[in-house]
Amino acid sequence: MADFAVPAIAAVFQLSFTYLLTFENPLDEREWMVFSTAAACSCVALIWRRAAPVAVLTIVVLVNGIGQLAVGSPDTLIDGVTDAIALYSLAVHRGRRHAVLGGFGACAVVSVTSVPHLEGGPDLWSDVLSNVLFYVTIVALGQIRRERKARRLELTARLAEAEQERRAAAEAERERLARDLHDVAGHHLSAVVVHSGAAARLDDRELTTGALTVAAETGRDVLKALSKLVDVVGPEAGDGELKSLLPPLCHGLTRLGIPVSLTVEGRPRKLPPEVTTAAYRIVQESLTNAMRYASGAPVRVEARYTSSALEVTVTNDAPGEDVAVPALGTNRGIAGMQERATALGGTLDAGPSPAGGWSVAAVLPTTLGGPRRGPGWPEVLDATAIGFCVATPTILAFALQEESILQGWSLGQMVLVTVALFSRALPLWWRRRNPYGTLIALVIVDSIWAAVAAQVSEALLGVLAVGFAAELIAVYSVACYSRKGRPTWPAVLIAPIPWGVAIGSALAIDPEPNEPGAAAFALVFGLIAGSMFSALTFLPFWAWGKAVAARSRSWEINALETMAARTGEAVLAERHRIAMGLRGTVFDHTSRLVRAAEAGLAGTVVDARAALDVVTEQARAALVDMRELLDAMEEQT
């Protein structure tokens, strides 16, 4: 549907806006025919922009260039629409080399075909600069979209991998629980049935007392073992934060007889989901290896928060001499941990410790920019935004000859204004990393500019007005790139302050009002009214940023947090499920067995014999229920 809808919308846009642009100087019949033919050919070619982006861009650029030369009017939208769509598709569906060459070719053709309509050098340079900024922006947006699609595919694969790991962990935990349940409860309860049955048949007082004593002790041991078997070790960590995920993991092994200590240094903070997932997986794999190759040896887990990284260390002592150590595996676990650390730009070292045990040490950066080195397309887009916010007011201020805003200004004054515009736009470089800081810096600079310009030169207010895009970009960045959970709506109220200052200052210096306090009232009124009306302009850009964040960045963050929160949930779920099955059946019968044995020991001979029958009956019932539970677990596996 989009393959046809986008060209149709582009055609309507070109025709309608060309009609409006040429309303005062309308095109003749031949020019309309040439324009319509060129626009139609370009829009039809866009249908295949996904399947053959290189060929489509070539056709569109050539058709538009020929059409522009044939029409001979600079007021048409032959170029700048369909070629931008074709170039964006090329940047999305092809690599960096094709995107850069395509952008260079489109910019060159458009610049050359516009030369006949330009007047003098300033017009030429301003046109070329505008074209360069425009097509670099298109290429950067397309390449960022391409990287984002690749990122989504990677996250989708990682989610699938996490689901497979979850299922494997659930199956492994189910098998462990079934084996331990059979070994712990099955053996003890079977012994109670045999011993109690023999004592009941022989009808000997001492044997009956002994059988009840053994039954009570064995029942208590079974209850204790079953409780330990399905112990979920405290509350579940559902928020996906490392400080909530590590204690259950470490203490769970402690409950299984492996002494694990957890030490956290530094100030714990919310980490990027990728770091949380990687850190948990590294600790989990290290503890699994320690349990397998150094069973019973103490294990120390250390997590250290630094200003720019999370340092995780897992060290186990050497196993005891009487502990059988299995042969080493394939090192896939260590390789997997190293891959996780490397993917985040971190490091992981694993090897023997000085004390004879084993140590795993990982350093995971907490300020992620991906494995990319040097500036990427987001930085190119930021530099283009700065260039646009400097070039646009500079061109309108000085390069339009008779229509320039600042006519008659000296070269030195032009340089000062240009430097001021560059300094004003420079904070946009940090708009992704510190969006609120960028907005506040712009607001402060523009407020000072507006107050001074109102006193010195109203023409400078015009220069500030045409640089209005900087605040729009800053508001969009706050809505799109602010940390999750931080309110972004104040940006809509902060950004209009400079325009309130401009209007208020202009009203305050108006010589008309002579009443006392009139200037102050005009300043306050202009500040409030200007800010309120300007806020309506910023609102759509704030909404745009929120929509982009919800559609792209939030999806990635939620996917990563889902993987982090799922970590270990399969094991907990299996333990909960088995615990529920045991509590309604085996636990209940074993508890009754213990109470009956204790009552028989405290009563008469008749009570003891009756209690022996109850003990045997409850032990058999517990065995039957346990067998049904084991059969159900086997069927599910």
BATIKOL-493363 format. One record per residue (C-alpha): x, y, z; residue in one letter. Coordinates in steps of 0.5 Angstrom, whole numbers, padded with zeros to 4 digits, always signed. Each point is the difference from the previous one (the first is absolute). Layout:
BEGIN
XYZA ...
//
This chain:
BEGIN
+0000+0000+0000M +0006+0005+0002A +0003-0001-0007D -0006+0003-0003F -0002+0005+0005A +0006+0004+0001V +0001+0001-0008P -0007+0002+0000A +0000+0005+0006I +0007+0003-0003A -0004+0001-0007A -0005+0004+0004V +0005+0004+0004F +0004+0002-0006Q -0006+0002-0004L -0004+0004+0005S +0006+0004+0003F +0003+0001-0007T -0007+0003-0002Y +0000+0005+0007L +0008+0002-0002L -0002+0002-0007T -0006+0003+0002F +0002+0007-0002E +0004-0002-0005N -0003-0006-0003P +0003-0005-0005L -0002+0000-0007D -0003-0007-0003E +0006-0002-0003R +0004+0001+0007E -0006-0004+0004W +0000-0005-0005M +0008-0001+0001V -0001+0000+0008F -0006-0005+0000S +0004-0005-0005T +0006+0001+0005A -0004-0001+0006A -0004-0006-0002A +0006-0004-0003C +0004+0002+0007S -0006-0003+0004C -0001-0006-0004V +0007-0002+0001A +0000+0001+0007L -0005-0006+0000I +0007-0005-0001W +0004+0004+0005R +0000-0006+0005R +0002-0005-0005A +0005+0004-0004A +0002+0006+0004P +0006+0002-0004V -0003+0000-0007A -0006+0004+0003V +0004+0005+0002L +0004+0001-0006T -0007+0000-0004I -0003+0005+0005V +0006+0005+0000V +0001+0000-0008L -0007+0001-0001V -0001+0006+0005N +0007+0003-0003G -0003+0000-0007I -0007+0002+0002G +0003+0006+0004Q +0004+0002-0006L -0005+0000-0004A -0005+0003+0004V +0004+0006+0001G -0003+0002+0007S +0003+0000+0007P -0007+0000+0003D -0002-0007-0002T +0001-0006+0005L +0003-0005-0005I +0006-0001+0004D +0000-0001+0008G -0006-0005+0001V +0001-0006-0005T +0007+0000+0000D +0000+0001+0008A -0004-0006+0001I +0004-0004-0005A +0006+0002+0003L -0003-0002+0007Y -0002-0007-0003S +0007-0001-0002L +0004+0002+0006A -0005-0005+0004V +0001-0006-0005H +0007+0001-0002R +0007+0001+0004G +0004+0006+0002R +0003+0000-0007R -0006+0000-0004H -0003+0005+0004A +0005+0005+0000V +0001-0001-0007L -0007+0001-0002G -0001+0006+0005G +0006+0003-0004F -0003-0001-0007G -0006+0003+0002A +0003+0006+0003C +0004+0001-0006A -0005+0000-0005V -0005+0004+0004V +0005+0005+0001S +0002+0001-0007V -0007+0000-0003T -0002+0006+0005S +0006+0004-0003V -0004+0003-0005P -0004+0003+0005H +0005+0003+0005L +0002+0007+0000E +0007+0001+0002G +0005-0004+0004G -0003+0001+0007P -0007-0003-0003D +0005-0006-0003L +0003-0001+0007W -0006+0000+0004S -0004-0004-0005D +0006-0005+0000V +0001+0000+0008L -0008-0001+0001S +0000-0006-0005N +0006-0003+0003V -0003+0000+0007L -0007-0002-0003F +0003-0007-0003Y +0005-0001+0006V -0006+0000+0004T -0004-0005-0004I +0006-0005-0001V +0001+0001+0008A -0007-0002+0002L +0000-0006-0005G +0006-0003+0003Q -0003+0001+0007I -0006-0003-0002R +0004-0006-0003R +0004-0001+0006E -0006+0000+0004R -0003-0005-0004K +0006-0004+0001A +0000+0001+0007R -0007-0003+0000R +0001-0006-0003L +0006-0001+0005E -0005+0001+0005L -0005-0005-0002T +0005-0005-0001A +0003+0001+0007R -0007+0000+0002L -0001-0007-0003A +0006-0002+0003E -0002+0002+0007A -0006-0004-0001E +0003-0006-0002Q +0005+0001+0006E -0006+0001+0004R -0003-0007-0002R +0006-0003+0001A +0001+0002+0007A -0007-0002+0001A +0001-0007-0002E +0007+0000+0004A -0003+0002+0006E -0006-0005-0001R +0004-0006-0001E +0004+0002+0006R -0006+0001+0005L -0002-0007-0003A +0006-0003+0002R +0001+0003+0006D -0007-0001+0002L +0000-0008-0001H +0007+0000+0003D -0002+0004+0006V -0007-0002+0002A -0001-0006-0004G +0005-0004+0004H -0002+0003+0007H -0007-0001-0001L +0001-0007-0003S +0004-0002+0006A -0006+0002+0005V -0005-0004-0004V +0005-0006+0001V +0002+0001+0007H -0007+0002+0002S -0003-0006-0003G +0005-0005+0003A -0001+0003+0007A -0008-0001-0001A +0000-0007-0002R +0005-0002+0006L -0004+0004+0005D +0006+0001+0004D +0000+0006+0005R +0007+0002-0001E +0000-0001-0007L -0007+0004-0001T +0004+0006+0005T +0006-0001-0005G -0004+0001-0006A -0004+0006+0002L +0007+0003+0002T +0003-0001-0006V -0007+0002-0004A +0000+0007+0004A +0008+0001-0001E -0001-0002-0008T -0006+0004-0001G +0003+0006+0003R +0006-0001-0004D -0004-0001-0007V -0004+0007+0002L +0007+0003+0001K +0003-0002-0006A -0007+0001-0005L +0000+0007+0003S +0008+0001-0002K -0002-0003-0007L -0005+0005-0002V +0003+0006+0004D -0001+0006-0004V +0005+0004+0004V -0004+0007+0002G -0004+0004-0005P +0000+0000-0007E +0004+0005-0004A -0005+0003-0005G +0003+0007-0001D +0006-0003-0004G +0005+0004+0004E +0007-0003+0002L -0001+0001+0007K -0006-0004+0000S +0002-0005-0004L +0007-0002+0003L -0002-0002+0007P -0005-0005-0002P +0005-0003-0005L +0005-0001+0005C -0004-0002+0007H -0003-0005-0004G +0006-0004-0001L +0001+0001+0007T -0006-0003+0002R +0003-0006-0004L +0006-0001+0004G +0005+0005-0004I +0002+0005+0004P -0001+0007-0004V +0002+0007+0002S -0002+0006-0003L +0003+0007+0000T -0002+0006-0003V +0005+0006+0000E -0002+0007-0002G -0007+0003-0001R -0005-0004-0004P -0003+0003-0005R -0005-0002-0006K +0004-0003-0005L -0001+0000-0008P -0004-0007-0001P +0005-0003-0004E +0005+0001+0005V -0005-0003+0005T -0001-0006-0004T +0007-0001-0001A +0002+0001+0007A -0005-0005+0002Y +0002-0005-0005R +0007+0000+0002I -0001-0001+0007V -0005-0006-0002Q +0005-0003-0004E +0006+0001+0005S -0005-0003+0006L -0002-0006-0005T +0008-0002-0001N +0002+0001+0007A -0006-0005+0002M +0002-0005-0005R +0008+0000+0000Y +0001+0002+0008A -0006-0002+0003S -0001+0002+0007G +0006+0005+0000A -0001+0007+0002P -0002+0005-0005V +0000+0008+0000R -0004+0004-0005V +0002+0008+0000E -0003+0005-0004A +0003+0007+0000R -0003+0006-0003Y +0005+0005-0002T -0001+0007-0004S +0000-0003-0007S -0001-0008+0001A -0002-0006+0004L +0005-0004+0002E -0002-0008+0002V +0004-0005+0003T -0001-0007+0002V +0005-0004+0003T +0000-0007+0003N +0005-0004+0005D +0003-0006-0002A -0005-0006+0001P +0002-0005+0005G +0004-0006-0001E -0006-0005+0001D -0004+0004-0005V +0000-0004-0007A +0001+0006-0005V -0003-0002-0007P +0004+0001-0006A +0000+0007-0003L -0005+0002-0005G +0000+0003-0007T +0001+0007+0002N -0006+0002-0003R -0002+0004+0007G +0006+0004+0000I +0000+0002-0007A -0008+0002+0001G +0002+0004+0005M +0006+0003-0003Q -0005+0002-0006E -0005+0003+0004R +0006+0005+0003A +0003+0001-0006T -0007+0002-0003A -0001+0006+0005L +0008+0002-0001G +0002-0003+0006G +0005-0006+0002T +0000-0006+0003L +0005-0005+0003D +0000-0007+0003A +0005-0004+0002G +0003-0003+0007P +0000+0004+0006S +0007+0001+0004P -0004-0005+0006A -0001-0006-0005G -0007+0002-0002G -0003+0003-0006W -0001+0008-0001S -0005+0003-0005V +0001+0008+0000A -0004+0004-0005A +0000+0008-0001V -0007+0002-0004L +0000+0008-0002P -0006+0003+0003T +0000+0005-0005T -0002-0003-0006L +0001+0002-0007G +0001-0007-0004G +0006-0003-0002P +0000+0006-0006R +0007+0004+0001R +0000+0007-0002G -0006+0005-0003P -0006-0004-0003G -0006+0002-0004W -0003+0003+0007P +0006+0005+0001E -0001+0002-0008V -0007+0001+0001L +0002+0005+0006D +0005+0003-0004A -0005+0001-0005T -0005+0003+0005A +0006+0005+0002I +0001+0002-0007G -0007+0001-0001F -0001+0005+0006C +0006+0004-0002V +0000+0000-0008A -0008+0002+0000T +0000+0006+0004P +0007+0002-0003T -0002+0000-0007I -0007+0003+0001L +0004+0006+0004A +0006+0001-0005F +0000-0004-0006A -0007+0002-0003L +0003+0007-0003Q -0006+0005+0000E -0004-0005+0004E +0005-0001+0006S -0003+0001+0007I +0007+0004+0002L +0001+0004-0006Q +0006+0005+0001G +0004-0004+0005W +0007+0000+0000S +0005-0006-0001L +0002+0000+0007G -0008+0000+0003Q -0001-0006-0005M +0005-0004+0003V -0002+0002+0007L -0007-0002-0002V +0002-0007-0003T +0004-0002+0006V -0006+0002+0005A -0005-0004-0005L +0005-0006+0000F +0001+0000+0008S -0007+0000+0001R -0001-0006-0004A +0006-0004+0002L -0004-0003+0006P -0004-0004-0005L +0006-0005+0000W -0002-0002+0007W -0007-0001-0002R -0001-0007+0001R +0005-0001+0006R -0003+0006+0004N -0006+0003-0003P -0003+0004+0006Y +0007+0003+0000G +0000+0002-0007T -0007+0003+0000L +0002+0004+0006I +0007+0002-0003A -0004+0003-0006L -0006+0003+0004V +0006+0004+0004I +0004+0002-0006V -0007+0002-0004D -0003+0004+0006S +0007+0004+0001I +0000+0001-0008W -0008+0002+0000A +0001+0005+0006A +0006+0003-0003V -0002+0000-0007A -0007+0004+0002A +0005+0006+0003Q +0005+0000-0006V -0003-0002-0006S -0007-0003-0002E +0003-0003-0006A +0004-0005+0004L -0007-0003+0003L -0001-0001-0007G +0006-0004-0001V -0002-0004+0007L -0006-0001-0003A +0002-0004-0006V +0005-0004+0005G -0007-0003+0003F +0002-0007-0002A +0005-0001+0005A -0005+0000+0006E -0005-0004-0004L +0006-0005-0001I +0001+0000+0007A -0007-0001+0002V -0001-0006-0004Y +0007-0003+0003S -0003+0001+0007V -0006-0004-0002A +0004-0005-0004C +0006-0001+0004Y -0001+0001+0007S +0001-0005+0005R -0006-0005+0001K -0005+0003+0006G +0003+0007+0000R -0006+0005-0002P +0001+0003-0007T -0006+0005+0000W +0004+0006+0003P +0004+0001-0006A -0006+0002-0003V -0001+0006+0005L +0008+0001+0000I +0001+0001-0007A -0004+0006-0001P +0003+0004+0005I +0005+0004-0005P -0006+0002-0004W -0004+0003+0006G +0007+0004+0002V +0000+0002-0007A -0007+0003+0000I +0000+0002+0007G +0006+0004-0001S -0003+0003-0007A -0006+0002+0004L +0004+0003+0006A +0004+0005-0004I -0006+0002-0004D +0000+0008+0001P -0007+0000+0000E -0002-0001+0007P +0002+0005+0005N -0004-0002+0006E +0004-0003+0006P +0001-0007+0000G -0002-0001-0007A +0007-0003-0003A +0000-0005+0006A -0007-0002-0002F +0001+0000-0007A +0006-0005+0001L -0004-0005+0004V -0005+0000-0005F +0004-0001-0006G +0004-0005+0004L -0006-0004+0002I -0004+0001-0007A +0006-0001-0004G +0002-0007+0004S -0008-0002-0001M -0001+0001-0007F +0007-0003-0002S -0001-0006+0004A -0005-0002-0005L +0005+0000-0005T +0005-0005+0004F -0006-0005+0002L +0000-0004-0007P +0007-0001+0001F +0000-0002+0007W -0006-0005-0002A +0005-0002-0006W +0005-0002+0004G -0004-0004+0005K -0003-0004-0006A +0007-0002-0002V +0002-0002+0006A -0006-0004+0002A +0001-0003-0007R +0007-0002-0001S +0005+0002+0007R -0006-0003+0005S -0001-0006-0004W +0008-0001+0000E +0000+0001+0008I -0006-0004+0001N +0003-0006-0004A +0007+0001+0004L -0004+0000+0007E -0004-0006-0002T +0006-0004-0001M +0003+0003+0007A -0007-0001+0003A -0001-0007-0003R +0007-0003+0003T -0001-0005+0005G -0007+0001+0000E -0001-0007-0003A +0004-0004+0006V -0005+0004+0005L -0006-0002-0004A +0002-0007+0000E +0001+0000+0007R -0007+0004+0001H -0003-0005-0004R +0003-0006+0004I -0001+0003+0006A -0008+0001-0001M +0000-0007-0002G +0004-0003+0006L -0004+0005+0005R -0007-0003-0002G +0002-0007+0000T +0007-0003+0003V +0001+0006+0005F -0007-0002+0003D +0001-0007+0000H +0007+0000+0003T -0002+0005+0006S -0006-0004+0002R +0005-0006+0000L +0004+0004+0005V -0006+0002+0004R -0002-0007+0001A +0007-0003+0001A +0001+0006+0006E -0007-0002+0003A +0001-0007+0000G +0006+0001+0004L -0003+0004+0005A -0006-0004+0001G -0002-0007+0002T +0002-0007-0003V -0007+0000-0004V +0002+0007-0002D +0006-0002-0003A -0002-0006-0004R -0006+0004-0003A +0005+0006-0001A +0005-0005-0004L -0006-0002-0005D -0001+0008-0001V +0007+0001-0001V +0000-0006-0005T -0006+0002-0004E +0003+0008+0000Q +0007-0003-0003A -0004-0004-0005R -0004+0006-0002A +0006+0005-0001A +0004-0005-0004L -0007-0001-0005V +0000+0008+0000D +0007+0000-0001M +0000-0005-0006R -0006+0004-0003E +0004+0007+0000L +0006-0004-0003L -0004-0003-0005D -0003+0007-0002A +0007+0003+0000M +0003-0005-0005E -0006+0001-0004E +0002+0007-0001Q +0007-0001-0001T 
//
